């Protein structure tokens, strides 16, 4: 387990400028990679020095309010416990949860060590999808929509557009969804999931889309590239919950149709080959 947290990598606010009621900031220990401005800090609470996570609204569509409300209704281990937030939901402070992302643990994944993590990865999402509570609908995102035909024409992927139009689901399976359950928001410690982060996009939503979002390969990701990993993940999920694999594949096609604009040529080639194998 590393003790060093990421150094500053983008412009941020000065946390010392915030008016905090429950914590006195002593030091900024690191700057985790995140869309928002996120800080690992040490501070004094109830006369004791502890580590905390400070999240500041770093982009327009950030929904810290939704995260705070939904976290208060969840009955899960290893999720952030909100300690303080401001009246306008511009920032929030939670307890520090230890662990590492799979990208750090697996490195280049040369010997497919990832297979030893996929079952628990899928199982955890199955547990999340069983949560009950007074949740609002999960936010709608551009990834939920089919791009225009001209978009696919430019990419010479007209057959992908046809597949998405011809196979649109007549209904969705709704449950509580995390909304952004992928490797960067999951921490592991001693081979177990130690933290589930970033619930800004959570709420009642599309079960199979949430699974598909978790299974999508991100640029430079060294794991979840193989069918063996997919099978282990689904086994883990099904140990806790039911799912429709036909719908999962549909939503993976939908998401990849957007993701193909990201990453380098190797990543784009991976997606094109994935389309050929799955459509």
C-alpha positions as CSV (number, residue, x, y, z in Angstrom):
1,X,0.0,0.0,0.0
2,X,1.6,3.3,-1.1
3,X,1.6,6.2,1.4
4,X,2.2,8.8,-1.3
5,X,-0.8,10.5,-2.8
6,X,-0.9,12.1,-6.3
7,X,0.8,15.5,-6.6
8,X,-1.1,18.5,-7.9
9,X,-1.9,18.0,-11.6
10,X,-4.4,20.8,-12.4
11,X,-5.4,24.2,-11.1
12,X,-7.4,24.0,-7.9
13,X,-9.0,26.1,-5.3
14,X,-7.1,26.7,-2.0
15,X,-8.9,24.5,0.5
16,X,-7.7,26.8,3.3
17,X,-10.0,29.5,2.0
18,X,-13.1,27.4,2.7
19,X,-15.2,28.2,5.8
20,X,-15.3,24.9,7.6
21,X,-17.3,24.3,10.8
22,X,-16.2,20.8,11.9
23,X,-12.7,20.4,10.7
24,X,-9.5,22.5,10.9
25,X,-7.3,21.7,7.9
26,X,-3.6,21.1,8.8
27,X,-2.1,19.8,5.5
28,X,-3.0,18.9,1.9
29,X,-1.6,15.4,1.4
30,X,-2.4,14.8,-2.2
31,X,-4.6,15.5,-5.2
32,X,-6.4,12.3,-6.5
33,X,-7.2,12.2,-10.2
34,X,-10.8,13.2,-10.6
35,X,-13.1,15.4,-12.7
36,X,-13.8,17.5,-9.7
37,X,-11.2,19.1,-7.5
38,X,-10.4,16.4,-4.9
39,X,-8.0,16.6,-2.1
40,X,-6.6,14.2,0.5
41,X,-6.2,16.4,3.6
42,X,-5.2,15.9,7.2
43,X,-7.2,17.9,9.7
44,X,-8.4,18.2,13.3
45,X,-11.9,16.9,14.2
46,X,-12.9,16.6,17.9
47,X,-9.3,17.3,18.9
48,X,-8.0,14.3,16.9
49,X,-6.0,14.5,13.7
50,X,-7.4,12.4,10.9
51,X,-7.3,12.0,7.1
52,X,-10.3,13.2,5.1
53,X,-11.4,13.6,1.4
54,X,-12.4,17.1,0.3
55,X,-14.4,17.3,-3.0
56,X,-15.0,20.7,-4.5
57,X,-17.4,21.3,-7.4
58,X,-14.9,21.4,-10.3
59,X,-17.2,21.4,-13.3
60,X,-20.6,22.8,-14.2
61,X,-22.6,19.5,-14.2
62,X,-21.1,18.2,-11.0
63,X,-23.9,17.0,-8.7
64,X,-22.5,16.9,-5.2
65,X,-26.0,17.4,-3.8
66,X,-27.3,14.2,-5.4
67,X,-24.3,12.3,-4.0
68,X,-24.8,13.7,-0.4
69,X,-28.5,12.9,-0.4
70,X,-28.1,9.3,-1.8
71,X,-25.2,8.4,0.4
72,X,-27.4,9.2,3.4
73,X,-30.0,6.6,2.3
74,X,-27.6,3.8,1.4
75,X,-26.9,0.8,3.6
76,X,-23.5,-0.3,2.3
77,X,-20.1,-0.9,3.7
78,X,-17.1,1.1,2.5
79,X,-18.9,4.1,1.1
80,X,-18.0,7.7,2.0
81,X,-19.5,9.1,5.2
82,X,-20.3,12.7,4.8
83,X,-18.8,14.9,7.6
84,X,-19.5,18.4,6.3
85,X,-20.8,20.3,3.3
86,X,-21.9,23.8,2.5
87,X,-25.4,25.1,2.0
88,X,-24.9,25.4,-1.8
89,X,-23.4,21.9,-2.3
90,X,-20.2,23.4,-3.7
91,X,-18.0,21.1,-1.5
92,X,-18.3,18.2,0.8
93,X,-15.9,16.5,3.2
94,X,-16.0,12.7,3.9
95,X,-13.9,10.2,5.8
96,X,-10.8,8.8,4.2
97,X,-11.1,5.3,2.8
98,X,-7.9,3.4,2.1
99,X,-7.2,1.4,-1.0
100,X,-5.8,1.4,-4.5
101,X,-7.4,1.3,-8.0
102,X,-7.1,-1.9,-10.0
103,X,-5.1,0.1,-12.6
104,X,-2.4,0.6,-9.9
105,X,-2.6,-3.0,-8.5
106,X,-2.5,-4.8,-11.8
107,X,0.0,-2.7,-13.7
108,X,0.3,-4.1,-17.2
109,X,-1.7,-7.2,-16.1
110,X,0.8,-9.4,-17.9
111,X,-0.4,-12.6,-16.4
112,X,-4.1,-11.8,-16.3
113,X,-4.1,-11.3,-12.5
114,X,-7.3,-9.3,-13.2
115,X,-9.3,-12.6,-13.3
116,X,-8.8,-12.9,-9.5
117,X,-10.8,-9.6,-9.1
118,X,-13.6,-9.8,-11.6
119,X,-16.0,-11.9,-9.5
120,X,-15.9,-9.6,-6.5
121,X,-16.1,-6.6,-8.9
122,X,-19.4,-7.8,-10.4
123,X,-20.7,-9.1,-7.1
124,X,-20.4,-5.6,-5.6
125,X,-22.5,-4.0,-8.3
126,X,-25.1,-6.7,-7.8
127,X,-25.3,-5.7,-4.2
128,X,-25.6,-2.0,-5.0
129,X,-28.4,-2.8,-7.4
130,X,-30.4,-4.3,-4.5
131,X,-30.4,-1.1,-2.5
132,X,-33.8,0.3,-1.5
133,X,-34.6,3.8,-0.4
134,X,-36.1,7.2,-1.2
135,X,-34.0,7.8,-4.3
136,X,-34.7,10.2,-7.1
137,X,-34.0,9.2,-10.8
138,X,-30.4,9.0,-11.8
139,X,-29.3,11.9,-14.0
140,X,-29.7,11.5,-17.8
141,X,-26.4,11.6,-19.8
142,X,-25.5,11.9,-23.4
143,X,-24.3,8.2,-23.3
144,X,-27.9,7.1,-22.8
145,X,-28.8,8.4,-26.3
146,X,-28.1,7.1,-29.8
147,X,-26.0,9.6,-31.9
148,X,-27.3,10.9,-35.2
149,X,-26.8,8.8,-38.3
150,X,-24.4,11.3,-39.7
151,X,-22.1,10.7,-36.7
152,X,-21.8,7.0,-37.7
153,X,-21.4,7.9,-41.3
154,X,-18.3,9.9,-40.6
155,X,-16.8,7.0,-38.6
156,X,-17.9,4.5,-41.3
157,X,-19.9,2.6,-38.7
158,X,-23.3,2.7,-40.3
159,X,-23.9,-0.9,-39.3
160,X,-23.6,0.1,-35.6
161,X,-26.3,2.7,-36.1
162,X,-28.6,0.1,-37.7
163,X,-28.0,-2.3,-34.8
164,X,-28.8,0.3,-32.2
165,X,-32.0,1.4,-34.0
166,X,-33.2,-2.1,-34.8
167,X,-32.6,-3.5,-31.3
168,X,-33.8,-0.6,-29.1
169,X,-35.2,-2.1,-25.9
170,X,-39.0,-1.8,-25.4
171,X,-38.5,-1.3,-21.7
172,X,-35.7,-1.1,-19.1
173,X,-35.1,-2.9,-15.8
174,X,-35.0,-0.2,-13.1
175,X,-33.2,-0.3,-9.8
176,X,-30.9,1.9,-7.8
177,X,-27.7,2.4,-9.9
178,X,-24.3,3.8,-9.0
179,X,-24.1,5.6,-12.4
180,X,-20.3,5.6,-12.7
181,X,-19.3,2.2,-11.4
182,X,-15.9,1.6,-13.1
183,X,-12.4,0.8,-11.9
184,X,-11.4,4.4,-11.2
185,X,-14.2,4.7,-8.6
186,X,-13.4,1.4,-6.8
187,X,-10.6,1.0,-4.3
188,X,-9.1,-2.4,-3.2
189,X,-7.2,-3.4,-0.1
190,X,-5.9,-6.9,0.6
191,X,-7.7,-8.2,-2.5
192,X,-11.1,-6.9,-1.3
193,X,-13.1,-3.8,-2.3
194,X,-12.4,-1.3,0.4
195,X,-14.1,1.8,-1.0
196,X,-16.9,2.7,-3.5
197,X,-16.5,6.3,-4.6
198,X,-18.4,9.0,-6.5
199,X,-22.1,8.7,-6.2
200,X,-22.9,11.9,-8.1
201,X,-24.7,10.0,-10.9
202,X,-26.6,7.6,-8.7
203,X,-30.3,7.1,-8.3
204,X,-33.1,5.0,-9.8
205,X,-32.0,4.1,-13.3
206,X,-31.2,1.5,-16.0
207,X,-29.8,-1.7,-14.4
208,X,-28.2,-3.2,-17.6
209,X,-26.8,0.2,-18.7
210,X,-25.1,0.5,-15.3
211,X,-23.5,-3.0,-15.8
212,X,-22.5,-2.2,-19.3
213,X,-20.8,1.1,-18.1
214,X,-18.8,-0.9,-15.7
215,X,-17.6,-3.4,-18.3
216,X,-16.5,-0.9,-20.9
217,X,-12.8,-0.7,-21.6
218,X,-11.4,2.7,-21.0
219,X,-8.4,4.2,-22.9
220,X,-5.0,2.8,-21.6
221,X,-6.9,0.3,-19.4
222,X,-5.0,-3.0,-19.2
223,X,-7.8,-5.3,-17.9
224,X,-11.4,-6.2,-18.8
225,X,-10.3,-6.8,-22.4
226,X,-11.2,-10.5,-22.6
227,X,-14.3,-12.7,-22.6
228,X,-12.9,-14.6,-19.6
229,X,-12.9,-11.4,-17.5
230,X,-16.4,-10.6,-18.7
231,X,-17.6,-14.1,-17.7
232,X,-16.1,-13.9,-14.2
233,X,-17.7,-10.4,-13.7
234,X,-21.1,-11.6,-14.7
235,X,-20.8,-14.7,-12.5
236,X,-20.1,-12.4,-9.6
237,X,-23.0,-10.1,-10.4
238,X,-25.4,-13.1,-10.7
239,X,-24.3,-14.3,-7.3
240,X,-26.3,-11.4,-5.9
241,X,-28.7,-10.3,-8.7
242,X,-30.3,-11.1,-12.0
243,X,-29.4,-9.4,-15.3
244,X,-30.2,-9.6,-19.0
245,X,-27.0,-10.1,-21.0
246,X,-28.7,-9.3,-24.3
247,X,-29.4,-5.8,-22.9
248,X,-25.9,-5.5,-21.5
249,X,-24.5,-6.1,-24.9
250,X,-26.8,-3.6,-26.5
251,X,-25.8,-0.9,-24.0
252,X,-22.1,-1.7,-24.4
253,X,-22.5,-1.1,-28.2
254,X,-24.3,2.2,-27.4
255,X,-21.5,3.4,-25.0
256,X,-18.7,2.3,-27.3
257,X,-20.3,4.2,-30.1
258,X,-19.4,7.4,-28.1
259,X,-16.1,6.1,-26.6
260,X,-14.6,5.4,-30.0
261,X,-14.0,9.1,-30.3
262,X,-11.6,8.9,-27.2
263,X,-8.2,7.4,-26.9
264,X,-5.5,6.6,-29.5
265,X,-5.6,4.6,-32.7
266,X,-5.0,1.3,-30.8
267,X,-8.0,1.9,-28.6
268,X,-10.2,2.8,-31.6
269,X,-9.1,-0.4,-33.3
270,X,-10.0,-2.4,-30.3
271,X,-13.6,-0.9,-30.3
272,X,-14.0,-1.6,-34.1
273,X,-12.9,-5.2,-33.5
274,X,-15.3,-5.5,-30.6
275,X,-18.1,-4.3,-32.8
276,X,-17.2,-6.9,-35.4
277,X,-17.3,-9.7,-32.8
278,X,-20.5,-8.6,-31.1
279,X,-22.9,-7.1,-33.7
